[in-house]
Amino acid sequence: MFPRAAGGWGRWAAGVVFEDWECLRDRVSSGVPGGRRIVAAVDAIAQACPPGPLSSQDLVHGNFNLASTLAAAGRLWVVDVEALGAGPLAYDLAETLLVAAGQGHLTESAAARLRTYAAGLDRREFAICAGSVGLTMAQSFVRHGRAGDAASGPGNSADHGAGPSPGRGMTMDPGRRGPSINELQLVARTIWLWA
């Protein structure tokens, strides 16, 4: 489980959104093109959602996205499980949706399926988790010294992990580029949908 979130992934998400854990708002606002829009979306979530604990009865991957899966012989394997812990299912769904949008892998049909699934989840929990994932995703480019790539064009990033922690995430290949400003703004708009 993420070592700085003793209450699991729900506590991490609430800490980021309501208490600005790791001072992510300032780093994203000043360090990422379009960062102020992402911060404004998370602030709207913090104002619209009453603070309080998120559920912790589910098993959460904490960095679930297409890159965390292997498909072989009719089976799907989930990898990169060092941050596995308790929390709301909404966290993994928010991570999947926002990483796919940020990497340009989110098709309309996939987005519709994910939104249908999200409709069955607690809206407050999903909004808080989406806000937390959005901030940590944007901040990962600052952390890796790649914020300038966010304005230069579409591409991939390997690290959209759930916040800074020792040994977590992958080192970005110097040839990789971050998401474009349009993709980061799509992330901000996606978060707004749940505010």
C-alpha positions in Angstrom: 0.0 0.0 0.0 1.1 3.6 -0.6 3.3 4.2 2.5 2.2 7.8 3.2 -1.5 7.0 3.1 -2.2 5.0 6.3 -5.9 4.9 5.5 -5.4 3.4 2.0 -6.1 4.9 -1.4 -9.2 6.6 -0.2 -7.3 8.5 2.4 -4.6 9.4 -0.1 -7.3 10.8 -2.6 -9.0 12.8 0.1 -5.7 14.1 1.5 -4.7 15.3 -2.0 -8.0 17.0 -2.7 -9.0 18.4 0.7 -5.6 18.9 2.4 -3.3 19.4 -0.6 -1.0 16.7 0.4 2.5 17.0 -1.2 1.5 20.6 -2.2 0.5 19.3 -5.6 -1.7 22.3 -6.5 1.1 24.8 -6.5 3.4 22.5 -8.5 0.8 21.7 -11.1 -0.5 25.3 -11.3 3.0 26.8 -11.8 4.8 23.9 -13.5 2.4 22.5 -16.1 0.9 24.4 -19.1 -2.9 24.3 -18.4 -2.2 23.4 -14.8 -4.4 26.2 -13.5 -7.4 24.6 -15.2 -6.6 21.3 -13.6 -6.2 22.9 -10.2 -9.5 24.9 -10.6 -11.3 21.6 -11.4 -9.9 19.9 -8.3 -10.8 23.0 -6.2 -14.4 22.8 -7.6 -14.5 19.1 -6.5 -13.2 20.1 -3.0 -15.9 22.8 -2.7 -18.7 20.6 -4.0 -18.0 17.4 -2.1 -18.3 17.2 1.7 -15.0 16.1 3.3 -15.1 12.7 5.0 -13.7 9.2 4.7 -13.9 7.3 1.4 -14.7 3.6 1.4 -11.9 1.1 2.0 -13.6 -2.2 1.4 -12.3 -2.8 -2.1 -8.9 -4.0 -3.3 -7.3 -1.1 -5.3 -4.3 -1.4 -7.6 -3.5 2.3 -7.3 -2.0 2.7 -10.8 -4.3 0.7 -12.9 -4.2 1.3 -16.7 -3.6 -0.6 -19.9 0.1 -0.7 -19.2 -0.6 -2.6 -16.0 -2.1 -5.6 -17.8 -0.8 -8.5 -19.9 -3.1 -10.6 -22.0 -2.1 -14.1 -23.0 -4.0 -17.3 -23.9 -7.4 -16.0 -23.0 -6.2 -14.6 -19.6 -5.7 -11.1 -18.3 -2.8 -10.6 -15.9 -2.5 -7.5 -13.7 1.1 -6.4 -13.0 2.8 -3.6 -11.2 1.0 -4.4 -7.9 3.5 -3.0 -5.3 1.0 -0.4 -4.3 -2.0 -2.7 -4.0 -4.2 -1.7 -1.0 -7.5 -0.9 0.4 -9.7 1.9 -1.0 -12.6 2.8 -3.2 -13.0 1.1 -6.6 -13.5 4.6 -8.0 -9.7 5.2 -7.6 -8.8 2.6 -10.2 -11.6 3.6 -12.5 -10.5 7.3 -12.3 -6.9 6.3 -13.0 -7.9 4.2 -16.0 -10.1 6.9 -17.5 -7.6 9.8 -16.9 -4.5 7.9 -18.0 -6.2 6.7 -21.2 -7.4 10.2 -21.9 -4.0 11.7 -21.2 -2.3 9.2 -23.5 -4.8 9.6 -26.3 -6.0 6.0 -25.9 -9.5 6.7 -24.9 -12.0 6.0 -27.7 -15.6 7.2 -27.5 -16.9 3.7 -27.0 -14.3 3.0 -24.2 -15.2 6.3 -22.5 -18.9 5.4 -22.8 -18.3 2.0 -21.2 -16.2 3.5 -18.4 -18.8 6.2 -17.7 -21.6 3.6 -17.6 -19.5 1.7 -15.0 -18.8 4.9 -13.1 -22.5 5.6 -12.9 -22.9 2.7 -10.5 -20.2 4.1 -8.2 -20.6 6.8 -5.5 -20.3 10.1 -7.4 -18.6 11.9 -4.5 -15.9 9.2 -4.2 -15.4 9.2 -8.0 -15.0 13.0 -8.1 -12.5 13.0 -5.2 -10.5 10.1 -6.8 -10.5 11.8 -10.2 -9.3 15.0 -8.7 -6.5 13.2 -6.9 -5.4 11.3 -10.0 -5.6 14.4 -12.2 -3.3 16.3 -9.9 -0.8 13.4 -9.5 -0.8 12.7 -13.2 0.0 16.3 -14.1 2.5 16.6 -11.3 4.4 13.6 -12.6 5.6 15.6 -15.6 6.9 18.3 -13.2 8.6 15.7 -11.1 10.3 14.2 -14.1 11.4 17.5 -15.5 9.1 17.0 -18.5 6.6 19.8 -18.0 7.8 21.5 -21.2 6.8 18.4 -23.2 3.2 18.9 -22.1 3.0 21.9 -24.5 4.8 20.4 -27.4 2.7 17.5 -28.7 0.9 14.3 -28.0 2.7 11.2 -26.8 3.2 8.7 -24.0 4.3 8.9 -20.4 5.0 5.8 -18.3 4.5 7.4 -14.9 1.1 8.5 -14.0 1.4 6.8 -10.6 -0.4 7.7 -7.5 1.8 10.4 -6.0 5.4 10.6 -5.1 6.8 7.7 -3.2 10.3 6.2 -3.1 10.8 3.5 -5.7 7.3 4.0 -7.3 6.8 4.5 -11.0 9.1 4.1 -14.0 11.9 6.4 -15.1 10.8 8.1 -18.3 12.7 7.4 -21.4 14.3 10.7 -22.6 12.8 10.1 -26.0 9.2 10.0 -24.7 7.1 13.1 -24.6 4.4 14.1 -22.2 0.8 14.7 -23.2 -0.1 17.7 -25.2 -1.7 20.8 -23.6 -4.9 19.7 -25.3 -4.7 16.2 -23.7 -4.1 17.8 -20.2 -7.0 20.1 -20.8 -9.1 17.0 -21.7 -8.1 15.6 -18.4 -9.2 18.8 -16.7 -12.6 18.7 -18.6 -13.0 15.0 -17.6 -12.5 15.9 -14.0 -15.0 18.8 -14.3 -17.7 16.3 -15.5 -17.6 14.8 -12.0 -17.3 18.0 -10.0 
